[in-house]
Amino acid sequence: AQKITQTQPGMFVQEKEAVTLDCTYDTSDPSYGLFWYKQPSSGEMIFLIYQGSYDQQNATEGRYSLNFQKARKSANLVISASQLGDSAMYFCAMREAPVNQGGKLIFGQGTELSVKP
Amino acid sequence: NAGVTQTPKFQVLKTGQSMTLQCAQDMNHEYMSWYRQDPGMGLRLIHYSVGAGITDQGEVPNGYNVSRSTTEDFPLRLLSAAPSQTSVYFCASSRLLVGELFFGEGSRLTVL
Protein backbone atom coordinates (compact mmCIF):
# COMPACT_ATOMS: atom_id res chain seq x y z
CA ALA A 1 0.00 0.00 0.00
CA GLN A 2 1.22 3.46 -0.87
CA LYS A 3 2.38 5.12 2.31
CA ILE A 4 3.36 8.50 0.93
CA THR A 5 1.16 10.20 -1.63
CA GLN A 6 1.94 13.33 -3.59
CA THR A 7 -1.04 14.04 -5.80
CA GLN A 8 0.43 16.92 -7.81
CA PRO A 9 2.78 15.68 -10.53
CA GLY A 10 3.49 19.26 -11.59
CA MET A 11 2.87 22.76 -10.25
CA PHE A 12 3.41 26.26 -11.57
CA VAL A 13 3.86 29.36 -9.44
CA GLN A 14 4.63 32.96 -10.21
CA GLU A 15 7.89 34.32 -8.87
CA LYS A 16 7.50 35.94 -5.42
CA GLU A 17 4.24 34.13 -4.72
CA ALA A 18 3.73 31.35 -2.17
CA VAL A 19 3.04 27.77 -3.17
CA THR A 20 1.87 24.68 -1.30
CA LEU A 21 2.97 21.19 -2.25
CA ASP A 22 0.70 18.45 -0.94
CA CYS A 23 1.73 15.29 0.86
CA THR A 24 -0.37 12.73 2.67
CA TYR A 25 0.95 9.71 4.49
CA ASP A 26 -0.25 6.53 6.08
CA THR A 27 1.21 4.85 9.12
CA SER A 28 0.05 3.02 12.22
CA ASP A 29 3.26 3.80 14.07
CA PRO A 30 2.85 6.63 16.61
CA SER A 31 6.49 7.64 16.18
CA TYR A 32 7.54 8.84 12.76
CA GLY A 33 9.28 11.64 10.97
CA LEU A 34 8.33 13.53 7.85
CA PHE A 35 10.83 15.08 5.48
CA TRP A 36 10.92 17.18 2.36
CA TYR A 37 13.74 17.00 -0.15
CA LYS A 38 14.47 19.11 -3.20
CA GLN A 39 16.04 17.70 -6.34
CA PRO A 40 17.15 20.32 -8.87
CA SER A 41 17.89 19.42 -12.45
CA SER A 42 21.50 18.71 -11.49
CA GLY A 43 20.23 15.63 -9.66
CA GLU A 44 21.44 15.97 -6.09
CA MET A 45 19.05 15.46 -3.18
CA ILE A 46 18.84 18.44 -0.86
CA PHE A 47 17.23 18.15 2.57
CA LEU A 48 14.78 20.98 3.25
CA ILE A 49 12.77 20.42 6.40
CA TYR A 50 11.80 17.87 9.02
CA GLN A 51 8.73 17.35 11.22
CA GLY A 52 8.54 14.81 14.02
CA SER A 53 5.24 13.18 14.87
CA TYR A 54 5.40 14.46 18.41
CA ASP A 55 6.38 18.00 17.52
CA GLN A 56 3.74 20.43 18.70
CA GLN A 57 4.60 23.21 16.30
CA ASN A 58 4.94 23.23 12.54
CA ALA A 59 8.53 23.14 11.37
CA THR A 60 10.01 26.15 9.61
CA GLU A 61 13.32 26.66 7.83
CA GLY A 62 13.71 30.05 6.23
CA ARG A 63 11.20 30.27 3.36
CA TYR A 64 10.09 26.69 3.91
CA SER A 65 7.41 25.66 6.36
CA LEU A 66 5.67 22.38 6.89
CA ASN A 67 1.92 22.47 7.47
CA PHE A 68 1.53 19.40 9.66
CA GLN A 69 -2.03 18.18 10.22
CA LYS A 70 -1.67 14.98 12.18
CA ALA A 71 -5.33 13.97 12.25
CA ARG A 72 -5.54 14.33 8.48
CA LYS A 73 -2.15 12.67 8.03
CA SER A 74 -0.93 15.46 5.84
CA ALA A 75 2.43 17.23 5.74
CA ASN A 76 2.27 19.92 3.10
CA LEU A 77 5.31 22.00 2.20
CA VAL A 78 4.78 25.73 1.90
CA ILE A 79 7.35 27.79 0.04
CA SER A 80 6.95 31.52 0.56
CA ALA A 81 8.17 34.17 -1.88
CA SER A 82 9.09 31.72 -4.64
CA GLN A 83 12.34 32.24 -6.49
CA LEU A 84 13.43 31.02 -9.91
CA GLY A 85 15.92 28.74 -8.17
CA ASP A 86 13.05 26.93 -6.49
CA SER A 87 12.22 25.24 -9.78
CA ALA A 88 12.92 21.58 -9.03
CA MET A 89 11.40 18.25 -8.12
CA TYR A 90 10.20 18.04 -4.52
CA PHE A 91 9.85 14.82 -2.62
CA CYS A 92 7.96 14.12 0.57
CA ALA A 93 9.29 11.25 2.68
CA MET A 94 8.40 9.44 5.87
CA ARG A 95 10.52 7.61 8.34
CA GLU A 96 8.84 5.17 10.68
CA ALA A 97 10.71 4.17 13.75
CA PRO A 98 9.97 0.56 14.61
CA VAL A 99 13.10 -0.62 16.32
CA ASN A 100 13.44 -3.81 14.29
CA GLN A 101 13.43 -1.90 11.02
CA GLY A 102 15.89 0.80 11.88
CA GLY A 103 13.66 3.53 10.59
CA LYS A 104 13.66 3.05 6.86
CA LEU A 105 12.70 6.11 4.92
CA ILE A 106 10.28 5.92 1.97
CA PHE A 107 9.46 8.56 -0.59
CA GLY A 108 6.49 9.86 -2.48
CA GLN A 109 6.50 10.14 -6.26
CA GLY A 110 7.43 13.79 -6.27
CA THR A 111 6.03 17.10 -7.47
CA GLU A 112 7.78 19.10 -10.16
CA LEU A 113 7.61 22.79 -9.36
CA SER A 114 8.17 25.40 -12.04
CA VAL A 115 8.57 29.03 -11.02
CA LYS A 116 7.60 31.55 -13.70
CA PRO A 117 9.34 34.96 -13.91
CA ASN B 1 34.16 16.92 4.06
CA ALA B 2 33.34 13.86 1.92
CA GLY B 3 29.92 12.79 3.33
CA VAL B 4 28.52 9.98 1.15
CA THR B 5 30.63 8.94 -1.82
CA GLN B 6 29.27 6.82 -4.66
CA THR B 7 31.22 5.32 -7.51
CA PRO B 8 31.01 5.11 -10.44
CA LYS B 9 28.89 8.09 -11.49
CA PHE B 10 28.10 6.58 -14.86
CA GLN B 11 28.15 2.99 -16.10
CA VAL B 12 26.95 1.17 -19.19
CA LEU B 13 26.48 -2.57 -18.99
CA LYS B 14 25.34 -5.29 -21.32
CA THR B 15 22.53 -7.60 -20.30
CA GLY B 16 23.87 -10.38 -18.10
CA GLN B 17 26.96 -8.55 -16.92
CA SER B 18 27.63 -8.05 -13.24
CA MET B 19 28.85 -4.99 -11.43
CA THR B 20 29.09 -3.38 -8.02
CA LEU B 21 28.10 0.15 -7.11
CA GLN B 22 30.28 1.36 -4.27
CA CYS B 23 29.08 3.54 -1.42
CA ALA B 24 31.13 4.89 1.46
CA GLN B 25 30.30 7.36 4.22
CA ASP B 26 32.60 9.00 6.72
CA MET B 27 30.00 10.24 9.22
CA ASN B 28 29.88 7.06 11.33
CA HIS B 29 26.22 6.56 10.43
CA GLU B 30 24.67 3.27 11.43
CA TYR B 31 21.92 3.42 8.80
CA MET B 32 22.72 3.08 5.10
CA SER B 33 20.42 2.48 2.17
CA TRP B 34 20.18 2.20 -1.59
CA TYR B 35 17.42 3.74 -3.71
CA ARG B 36 16.67 3.68 -7.37
CA GLN B 37 15.01 6.58 -9.11
CA ASP B 38 12.96 6.12 -12.24
CA PRO B 39 10.84 8.76 -14.01
CA GLY B 40 7.43 9.09 -12.37
CA MET B 41 8.30 6.57 -9.66
CA GLY B 42 10.06 8.69 -7.09
CA LEU B 43 12.81 7.01 -5.09
CA ARG B 44 12.22 3.38 -4.25
CA LEU B 45 14.11 1.62 -1.49
CA ILE B 46 16.15 -1.38 -2.67
CA HIS B 47 18.02 -2.52 0.45
CA TYR B 48 19.00 -0.98 3.73
CA SER B 49 21.24 -1.70 6.68
CA VAL B 50 21.05 -0.70 10.33
CA GLY B 51 24.63 -1.63 11.12
CA ALA B 52 27.59 -3.76 10.16
CA GLY B 53 26.47 -7.32 9.44
CA ILE B 54 22.77 -6.40 9.26
CA THR B 55 20.89 -5.87 6.01
CA ASP B 56 17.26 -6.04 4.98
CA GLN B 57 15.15 -5.75 1.86
CA GLY B 58 13.28 -2.66 0.83
CA GLU B 59 10.51 -2.22 -1.70
CA VAL B 60 12.32 -3.45 -4.82
CA PRO B 61 15.12 -5.86 -3.80
CA ASN B 62 14.94 -8.38 -6.65
CA GLY B 63 18.09 -8.53 -8.76
CA TYR B 64 20.26 -6.80 -6.18
CA ASN B 65 22.50 -7.98 -3.37
CA VAL B 66 24.10 -6.02 -0.57
CA SER B 67 26.46 -6.62 2.30
CA ARG B 68 27.70 -4.51 5.18
CA SER B 69 31.03 -5.67 6.48
CA THR B 70 32.01 -2.29 7.91
CA THR B 71 30.13 0.75 9.19
CA GLU B 72 31.53 2.86 6.36
CA ASP B 73 30.80 0.76 3.27
CA PHE B 74 27.58 -0.52 1.72
CA PRO B 75 28.10 -1.87 -1.82
CA LEU B 76 25.22 -2.77 -4.12
CA ARG B 77 25.75 -5.72 -6.45
CA LEU B 78 23.95 -6.51 -9.67
CA LEU B 79 24.71 -10.16 -10.39
CA SER B 80 23.14 -10.34 -13.86
CA ALA B 81 22.10 -6.96 -15.16
CA ALA B 82 18.80 -6.54 -16.98
CA PRO B 83 17.48 -3.58 -19.01
CA SER B 84 14.85 -3.05 -16.29
CA GLN B 85 17.69 -2.08 -13.97
CA THR B 86 18.50 0.98 -16.04
CA SER B 87 18.06 3.74 -13.51
CA VAL B 88 19.73 6.32 -11.31
CA TYR B 89 20.91 4.83 -8.04
CA PHE B 90 21.36 6.77 -4.83
CA CYS B 91 23.13 5.68 -1.70
CA ALA B 92 22.13 7.44 1.52
CA SER B 93 23.05 7.28 5.17
CA SER B 94 21.85 8.64 8.49
CA ARG B 95 21.97 8.11 12.19
CA LEU B 96 19.90 5.15 13.27
CA LEU B 97 16.15 5.70 13.46
CA VAL B 98 16.22 9.48 13.36
CA GLY B 99 17.40 12.35 11.31
CA GLU B 100 17.53 13.13 7.65
CA LEU B 101 19.25 11.04 5.05
CA PHE B 102 22.46 12.28 3.54
CA PHE B 103 22.66 11.35 -0.11
CA GLY B 104 25.45 10.55 -2.48
CA GLU B 105 25.52 12.24 -5.87
CA GLY B 106 23.91 9.32 -7.65
CA SER B 107 25.07 6.74 -10.18
CA ARG B 108 23.47 6.57 -13.60
CA LEU B 109 23.37 2.98 -14.85
CA THR B 110 22.35 1.95 -18.35
CA VAL B 111 21.83 -1.70 -19.22
CA LEU B 112 21.73 -2.46 -22.93
Interface residues (C-beta under 8 A of the other chain):
Chain A: Q6 P9 G33 F35 G43 E44 M45 F47 Y50 F91 A93 R95 A97 V99 Q101 G102 G103 K104 L105 I106 F107 G108 Q109 G110
Chain B: E30 Y31 S33 Y35 G40 M41 G42 L43 R44 L45 Y48 S49 V50 G51 D56 G58 E59 V88 F90 A92 S94 L96 L97 V98 G99 E100 L101 F102 F103 E105 G106
